Amino acid sequence: MVKPLGNIASVYSRLFIVGVLFFFSGSMAFAQGDLLISPLRIVFEGPKKSEEINLANVGKDTASYVISIKDFRMTENGGFEEITEPDSGQNFAGKYLRFFPRRVTLAPNEAQVVKLQLIKTSELADGEYRSHLYFRSVPDERALGESAKKKDTGGVNVSLIPIFGITTPVIIRIGENTAQVKLTNVSFEKATGPTVAPKLNFTFIRTGNMSVYGDMKIDYISLAGKVTQAKLIKGIGVYTPNTIRHMSVELDTDNNIVYSKGKLHITYTLQTADKSLKTVESEIGLN
């Protein structure tokens, strides 16, 4: 069952807009709303059984957040859809995770640690398991009520309250990692106007039993051999059970690159458990 994201829920005479934002980037921390989270991606493999997630309120008001587990599928274009049953070849991690607390209230500039640990590890067969911790902001109900009383005109009062949320993937890996990835179908699209950037299109092909995750750099190489960075994207993943992911990347246009000659070189650097660097490369000529 797929639940659409960004749904709108009516609560009595107040309207809350629920906007769910997903961050699968290479950044160690990211702030959404007034919540700062670090790290934004957790992988359990080898002997590691516990992890700590650091939360901080960087806003000017006290804020509360409810923490829960959600499950998603990745689409072939890199989007995410919430699901309640795993797809074929997909394993959820939620029932093998324990975390506490499940609700936090943070004053301005206050921080707190959420502890996460594995459970029932004896039940885990070889493979990869993935679920997502969801940090959802909780609106100030008393403030909403007081505002409604002051504006009571006998009609229905509607307040638009943005509810921010961040999800961070939690991955459990058991056994040997046989994942491999390659780049195919590389093509270049010229700019069609002064406000339209040139694009590089390509497809990831993933094989093996686990997901891949890494950073991508696109370099322009001139006919004289000069190398100029045309794009850097951190945190690109192809999650199980997906075997392909299509991408279309807008290239930088403020670096004086003439995208009509020379070539573009793509380097995808994977993050591995032993911190070693593994790269996948491809390139395309421009004419």
C-alpha positions in Angstrom: 0.0 0.0 0.0 1.4 3.4 -1.0 0.7 6.5 1.1 1.1 9.8 -0.8 3.6 12.2 0.7 2.7 15.8 1.4 -0.8 14.9 2.5 -3.2 17.4 4.0 -5.1 16.5 7.2 -7.9 18.5 8.8 -8.1 18.6 12.5 -11.3 20.2 13.8 -11.3 23.8 12.4 -7.5 23.9 12.0 -5.7 22.8 8.9 -2.2 21.3 9.1 -0.1 21.0 6.0 2.3 18.0 6.4 5.4 18.3 4.3 7.8 15.4 4.4 11.3 16.1 3.2 13.9 13.4 2.5 17.6 14.0 2.8 19.9 11.2 1.5 22.9 13.4 1.2 26.6 13.0 2.1 26.3 15.8 4.7 27.0 14.8 8.2 24.2 17.1 9.5 21.3 19.0 8.0 18.8 21.5 9.5 15.2 21.4 8.4 12.8 23.8 10.1 14.8 24.5 13.3 16.0 20.9 13.8 19.6 19.9 13.2 20.3 16.2 12.9 23.6 14.4 12.7 24.4 11.9 11.2 21.8 11.7 8.4 22.5 8.1 7.4 23.2 5.2 9.7 24.6 1.8 8.6 25.0 -1.1 11.0 27.5 -3.7 9.7 30.2 -5.8 11.3 30.2 -5.8 15.1 28.5 -2.4 15.5 25.2 -2.8 17.5 24.4 0.8 18.7 24.5 4.3 17.4 23.7 7.8 18.7 21.9 10.5 16.7 22.5 14.1 17.8 19.5 16.5 17.7 19.7 20.3 18.2 17.2 23.0 18.1 18.8 25.9 16.2 15.6 28.0 16.3 14.4 30.8 18.7 11.4 28.8 20.1 11.0 25.6 22.1 10.1 22.8 19.7 8.9 19.2 20.2 9.4 16.3 17.8 7.9 12.8 17.7 10.2 10.0 16.4 8.8 7.0 14.6 9.8 4.4 11.9 8.6 4.6 8.3 9.4 2.5 5.3 9.9 3.6 1.7 10.6 2.3 -1.8 12.9 4.2 -4.1 11.6 4.9 -7.5 13.7 4.5 -10.7 14.0 8.3 -10.8 15.3 8.6 -7.2 12.0 9.6 -5.5 10.5 7.9 -2.5 7.1 6.4 -1.8 5.9 5.3 1.7 4.9 1.7 1.8 3.6 -0.7 4.5 4.7 -4.0 2.8 8.2 -4.6 1.4 8.6 -5.1 -2.3 10.0 -8.3 -3.6 13.7 -8.5 -2.5 13.3 -5.7 0.0 13.7 -6.2 3.8 12.5 -3.7 6.5 14.8 -3.0 9.4 12.2 -1.6 11.8 11.5 -4.7 13.9 15.3 -5.1 14.5 15.7 -1.6 15.9 15.1 -0.1 19.4 15.4 3.7 19.9 14.7 6.1 22.8 13.4 8.5 23.6 10.5 8.6 21.1 9.6 12.2 21.8 11.9 15.1 22.5 11.3 18.7 23.5 14.2 21.1 22.9 14.5 24.7 24.1 16.4 27.1 21.8 20.0 26.0 21.4 19.4 22.8 23.4 20.6 19.5 22.2 19.8 15.8 22.9 21.0 12.4 22.0 18.7 9.7 20.6 20.1 6.2 21.2 19.6 3.5 18.6 20.4 -0.2 19.0 20.0 -3.5 17.2 17.7 -6.2 18.6 16.8 -9.7 17.6 20.1 -10.0 15.6 19.9 -13.8 15.8 16.9 -13.7 13.5 18.7 -11.7 10.7 19.7 -13.7 7.6 22.3 -12.5 5.2 21.4 -9.4 3.2 20.4 -5.8 3.7 17.6 -4.4 5.8 16.4 -0.7 5.6 13.9 1.5 7.4 13.8 5.2 8.2 13.6 7.2 11.4 11.1 10.0 11.0 11.5 13.1 13.1 8.1 15.0 12.9 7.6 18.4 14.5 4.6 18.8 16.8 2.6 22.1 16.6 1.9 24.1 19.7 -1.7 23.2 20.4 -2.3 25.7 23.2 -1.1 28.6 21.1 -3.4 27.5 18.3 -6.4 27.4 20.7 -5.7 30.8 22.2 -5.4 32.3 18.7 -8.7 30.8 17.6 -10.6 32.2 20.7 -9.4 35.8 19.9 -10.6 35.6 16.4 -14.0 33.9 17.0 -16.5 35.5 14.6 -19.0 32.7 14.6 -17.4 31.1 11.5 -14.7 28.5 10.9 -11.1 29.6 11.5 -8.5 28.0 9.4 -4.8 28.2 10.3 -2.0 26.9 8.1 0.7 25.4 10.2 3.7 23.8 8.4 4.8 20.6 10.0 8.3 19.8 9.1 9.8 16.3 9.0 13.1 14.7 8.3 13.7 11.0 7.6 17.1 9.4 8.0 17.7 5.9 6.6 18.9 3.2 9.0 20.5 0.2 7.2 21.5 -3.2 8.6 23.9 -5.3 6.6 24.6 -8.9 7.3 27.1 -11.1 5.5 29.3 -10.4 2.5 28.6 -7.3 0.4 28.5 -8.2 -3.3 27.1 -4.9 -4.6 28.5 -3.5 -7.8 27.4 -0.5 -9.9 28.1 0.9 -13.3 27.1 3.9 -15.4 25.3 3.5 -18.7 23.2 5.5 -21.2 25.2 8.6 -20.8 23.9 11.5 -23.0 24.3 15.2 -23.1 21.5 17.8 -23.7 22.6 21.3 -24.9 21.1 24.4 -23.4 18.0 25.5 -25.3 18.0 29.1 -24.1 19.8 31.6 -21.8 17.8 30.4 -18.7 18.0 26.7 -19.5 21.2 24.9 -18.3 22.8 22.0 -20.2 22.1 18.6 -18.8 23.9 15.3 -18.5 21.7 12.2 -18.4 22.8 8.7 -17.3 21.6 5.5 -15.6 23.0 3.6 -12.6 22.9 -0.2 -12.9 23.2 -1.9 -9.5 23.9 -5.6 -9.0 24.5 -7.7 -6.0 22.8 -8.0 -2.6 23.1 -4.5 -1.1 22.7 -0.9 -1.9 25.3 1.5 -3.2 25.9 5.1 -2.0 28.4 7.7 -2.8 29.3 11.1 -4.2 29.4 12.1 -7.9 31.7 14.6 -9.6 31.4 15.7 -13.2 34.4 17.4 -14.8 34.7 19.2 -18.1 37.9 18.5 -19.9 38.9 21.0 -22.6 40.5 20.1 -25.9 43.8 21.3 -24.3 43.3 19.0 -21.3 42.3 21.6 -18.8 40.0 20.1 -16.1 37.1 22.2 -14.7 34.5 21.0 -12.2 31.0 21.1 -13.8 29.0 19.6 -11.0 29.4 18.0 -7.5 26.6 16.0 -6.0 27.0 14.4 -2.6 25.0 11.4 -1.3 23.6 9.5 -4.4 22.2 6.1 -3.6 20.6 3.2 -5.3 18.8 1.3 -2.6 17.7 -2.3 -2.7 15.8 -3.9 -4.3 16.2 -1.3 -7.1 18.6 -2.3 -9.8 18.4 1.0 -11.8 18.2 4.7 -11.2 17.9 7.3 -13.8 19.4 10.8 -13.3 19.4 14.1 -15.2 21.9 16.6 -13.8 22.0 20.3 -14.7 25.6 21.4 -15.3 27.1 24.6 -13.9 27.0 27.6 -16.2 28.9 30.2 -14.2 32.3 28.7 -14.8 32.9 29.9 -18.4 32.7 26.3 -19.8 31.8 26.0 -23.5 29.8 22.8 -23.6 30.3 22.4 -27.3 33.7 20.8 -27.4 36.0 18.7 -25.2 34.4 16.1 -23.0 32.7 15.4 -19.7 34.1 12.9 -17.2 31.9 11.3 -14.5 33.4 9.9 -11.3 31.2 8.1 -8.8 33.0 7.5 -5.5 31.4 4.9 -3.3 31.4 4.9 0.4 32.5 1.5 1.8 32.6 -0.1 5.2 36.3 -0.1 5.4 36.5 3.6 4.5 38.4 2.7 1.3 37.5 4.6 -1.9 36.0 2.7 -4.9 35.2 4.7 -8.0 33.1 4.1 -11.1 33.9 6.3 -14.1 32.5 7.2 -17.5 32.8 10.0 -20.0 31.2 11.5 -23.1 32.6 13.6 -25.9 31.0 17.0 -26.8 30.6 18.3 -30.3 
